[in-house]
């Protein structure tokens, strides 16, 4: 059975893998790593999607173009901004094209303050250069990377015999006030336009994992409260 530190390290790895899908252009190395990971998951959608891409687009040229068109080219016709504020502020009407919201809202400011509080520096990350130049903190990849960062801090605290509850509190904030407020909407927006299904599949996986994490951390909070009262 894994100990608390080992579990936190494994959680960090999952968040890191998921963040890389959205922070970086597709590459054979990343695709191979994700495919290997995908075989360990009980997720037929991801396995089928990746096998189809490998068969029809072995050089990943179409997938790379999909990355650009989905996330960086507003006039592509399939653009879905991978930013919390834009997704949460979107106007959606059945039968009409979604009008996405502003890239900066109060949630963006709150997230910037949270990053500063925990010492998470987005510019230190390896990512697609045009994305780095944007300096917008609520990109899906950055929020997932922040969770990976907190999980690593939590793991080190366990290893050093320190209290991990303050870190779990920050994880809950990031999940409950940010990620779990918009990932499901992001998935639905992607479903409408994603031609390969690749980004929809991994966004769905991220949403599911964050929901499970949020529930787990909430249960931990309830247990701690019951022990203290």
C-alpha positions as CSV (number, residue, x, y, z in Angstrom):
1,X,0.0,0.0,0.0
2,X,1.3,3.4,-0.9
3,X,2.0,5.9,1.9
4,X,0.7,9.5,1.9
5,X,3.8,10.9,0.4
6,X,3.8,8.4,-2.4
7,X,0.2,9.1,-3.2
8,X,0.9,12.8,-3.3
9,X,3.8,12.2,-5.7
10,X,1.6,10.1,-8.0
11,X,-1.1,12.7,-7.9
12,X,1.5,15.3,-9.0
13,X,2.5,13.1,-11.9
14,X,-1.1,12.8,-13.1
15,X,-1.6,16.6,-13.0
16,X,1.7,17.1,-14.8
17,X,0.8,14.7,-17.6
18,X,-2.6,16.4,-18.0
19,X,-1.2,19.9,-18.0
20,X,1.4,19.0,-20.7
21,X,-1.4,18.1,-23.1
22,X,-2.5,21.7,-23.2
23,X,0.8,23.6,-22.5
24,X,2.8,22.1,-25.3
25,X,2.5,21.4,-29.0
26,X,2.0,17.7,-29.8
27,X,5.2,15.8,-30.2
28,X,6.1,12.1,-30.8
29,X,7.6,11.9,-27.3
30,X,4.6,13.4,-25.6
31,X,2.2,11.3,-27.6
32,X,4.1,8.1,-26.8
33,X,4.1,8.9,-23.1
34,X,0.4,9.7,-23.1
35,X,-0.4,6.5,-25.1
36,X,1.6,4.4,-22.6
37,X,-0.2,6.1,-19.7
38,X,-3.6,5.7,-21.6
39,X,-3.2,1.9,-21.6
40,X,-3.2,1.9,-17.8
41,X,-6.5,3.7,-17.6
42,X,-9.9,2.2,-17.8
43,X,-10.8,4.7,-20.5
44,X,-11.6,3.2,-23.9
45,X,-12.3,6.6,-25.4
46,X,-8.7,7.7,-24.9
47,X,-7.3,4.4,-26.2
48,X,-9.5,4.5,-29.4
49,X,-8.7,8.1,-30.0
50,X,-5.0,7.7,-29.8
51,X,-4.9,4.6,-31.9
52,X,-6.9,6.3,-34.6
53,X,-4.5,9.3,-34.6
54,X,-1.5,7.0,-34.7
55,X,-2.9,5.2,-37.7
56,X,-4.2,8.2,-39.7
57,X,-1.7,11.0,-38.6
58,X,1.6,9.3,-37.6
59,X,3.6,12.5,-38.0
60,X,1.0,14.4,-35.8
61,X,0.7,17.1,-38.4
62,X,-3.1,17.2,-38.2
63,X,-3.1,17.1,-34.4
64,X,-0.6,19.9,-34.3
65,X,-2.8,22.0,-36.5
66,X,-5.7,21.1,-34.3
67,X,-3.8,22.4,-31.3
68,X,-3.2,25.8,-33.1
69,X,-6.8,26.1,-34.4
70,X,-8.5,25.1,-31.2
71,X,-6.5,27.3,-28.8
72,X,-4.7,30.0,-30.7
73,X,-6.6,31.0,-33.8
74,X,-9.8,32.9,-33.1
75,X,-10.8,32.9,-36.8
76,X,-10.3,29.2,-37.2
77,X,-14.0,28.4,-36.8
78,X,-13.3,25.9,-34.0
79,X,-11.6,28.2,-31.5
80,X,-12.2,27.4,-27.8
81,X,-10.1,29.6,-25.4
82,X,-8.6,27.3,-22.8
83,X,-8.9,30.0,-20.1
84,X,-11.1,29.9,-17.0
85,X,-12.5,33.4,-17.3
86,X,-13.4,33.1,-21.0
87,X,-15.2,29.8,-20.4
88,X,-17.0,30.8,-17.2
89,X,-18.0,34.1,-18.8
90,X,-19.3,32.7,-22.0
91,X,-22.8,33.2,-23.3
92,X,-24.3,30.0,-24.5
93,X,-27.6,29.6,-26.4
94,X,-28.8,26.5,-28.1
95,X,-28.5,26.7,-31.9
96,X,-26.1,29.7,-31.7
97,X,-22.4,30.0,-31.7
98,X,-20.9,30.4,-28.2
99,X,-19.7,33.9,-27.4
100,X,-16.8,33.5,-25.1
101,X,-16.1,35.9,-22.2
102,X,-13.3,38.3,-21.3
103,X,-9.9,36.8,-20.6
104,X,-9.6,38.8,-17.3
105,X,-12.2,38.6,-14.6
106,X,-12.1,38.7,-10.8
107,X,-11.4,34.9,-10.8
108,X,-8.2,35.6,-12.8
109,X,-7.0,38.2,-10.3
110,X,-7.8,35.8,-7.4
111,X,-5.9,33.0,-9.2
112,X,-2.9,35.3,-9.6
113,X,-2.9,36.1,-5.9
114,X,-3.1,32.3,-5.1
115,X,-0.1,31.6,-7.3
116,X,1.9,34.4,-5.6
117,X,0.8,33.0,-2.2
118,X,2.1,29.5,-2.9
119,X,5.2,30.6,-4.8
120,X,4.1,29.1,-8.2
121,X,5.8,30.9,-11.0
122,X,4.2,30.2,-14.4
123,X,7.1,31.7,-16.4
124,X,9.4,28.9,-15.1
125,X,7.4,26.2,-16.9
126,X,8.2,24.7,-20.2
127,X,5.4,25.6,-22.6
128,X,4.5,26.7,-26.1
129,X,6.2,30.1,-26.5
130,X,3.2,32.1,-27.7
131,X,1.3,30.8,-24.7
132,X,4.1,31.9,-22.4
133,X,4.1,35.3,-24.0
134,X,0.3,35.8,-23.2
135,X,1.0,35.7,-19.4
136,X,-2.6,34.8,-18.7
137,X,-2.7,32.7,-15.4
138,X,-5.9,30.8,-15.8
139,X,-5.0,28.6,-18.7
140,X,-6.1,25.0,-18.1
141,X,-2.5,23.8,-18.3
142,X,-1.3,26.3,-15.7
143,X,-4.1,25.5,-13.3
144,X,-3.3,21.8,-13.6
145,X,0.4,22.6,-13.2
146,X,-0.3,24.5,-10.0
147,X,-2.1,21.5,-8.6
148,X,1.0,19.4,-9.5
149,X,3.1,21.9,-7.7
150,X,1.0,21.8,-4.6
151,X,1.0,18.0,-4.6
152,X,4.8,18.0,-4.7
153,X,4.9,20.4,-1.8
154,X,2.4,18.1,0.1
155,X,4.6,15.1,-0.6
156,X,7.7,16.8,0.7
157,X,5.8,17.8,3.9
158,X,4.8,14.2,4.5
159,X,8.4,13.1,4.0
160,X,9.7,15.8,6.4
161,X,7.1,15.0,9.1
162,X,5.4,18.4,8.6
163,X,1.7,19.3,8.7
164,X,0.2,19.0,5.2
165,X,-3.3,20.4,6.1
166,X,-2.5,24.0,5.0
167,X,-1.4,22.6,1.5
168,X,-4.6,20.5,1.2
169,X,-6.6,23.7,2.0
170,X,-4.9,25.5,-0.9
171,X,-5.6,22.5,-3.1
172,X,-9.2,22.6,-2.2
173,X,-9.4,26.3,-3.1
174,X,-7.8,25.7,-6.5
175,X,-10.2,22.8,-7.2
176,X,-13.4,24.2,-5.7
177,X,-13.1,27.8,-6.7
178,X,-11.4,27.3,-10.1
179,X,-10.9,24.0,-11.9
180,X,-14.2,22.4,-10.9
181,X,-16.1,25.5,-11.8
182,X,-15.2,25.4,-15.5
183,X,-13.7,22.2,-16.8
184,X,-17.1,20.5,-17.5
185,X,-18.1,23.6,-19.5
186,X,-14.7,23.5,-21.4
187,X,-15.3,19.9,-22.3
188,X,-18.8,20.6,-23.7
189,X,-17.4,23.5,-25.8
190,X,-14.7,21.2,-27.1
191,X,-17.1,18.5,-28.0
192,X,-18.8,20.8,-30.5
193,X,-15.7,21.5,-32.6
194,X,-12.8,19.1,-31.8
195,X,-12.2,17.2,-35.0
196,X,-9.8,14.6,-33.6
197,X,-11.4,14.1,-30.2
198,X,-7.9,14.1,-28.6
199,X,-8.3,17.3,-26.6
200,X,-11.9,16.6,-25.6
201,X,-10.8,13.2,-24.3
202,X,-8.0,14.6,-22.1
203,X,-10.1,17.6,-21.0
204,X,-12.7,15.1,-19.9
205,X,-10.1,13.0,-18.1
206,X,-8.9,16.2,-16.3
207,X,-12.4,17.2,-15.3
208,X,-13.1,13.7,-13.9
209,X,-9.9,13.6,-12.0
210,X,-10.4,17.0,-10.5
211,X,-14.0,16.1,-9.5
212,X,-12.6,13.0,-7.7
213,X,-9.9,15.0,-6.1
214,X,-12.3,17.7,-4.9
215,X,-14.5,15.0,-3.3
216,X,-11.6,13.3,-1.7
217,X,-10.2,16.6,-0.2
218,X,-13.7,17.6,1.0
219,X,-14.1,14.2,2.7
220,X,-10.7,14.8,4.4
221,X,-11.9,18.2,5.5
222,X,-15.1,16.8,7.0
223,X,-13.2,14.0,8.8
224,X,-10.8,16.5,10.3
225,X,-13.6,18.8,11.4
226,X,-15.4,15.8,13.1
227,X,-12.2,14.9,15.0
228,X,-11.8,18.5,16.2
229,X,-15.4,18.9,17.5
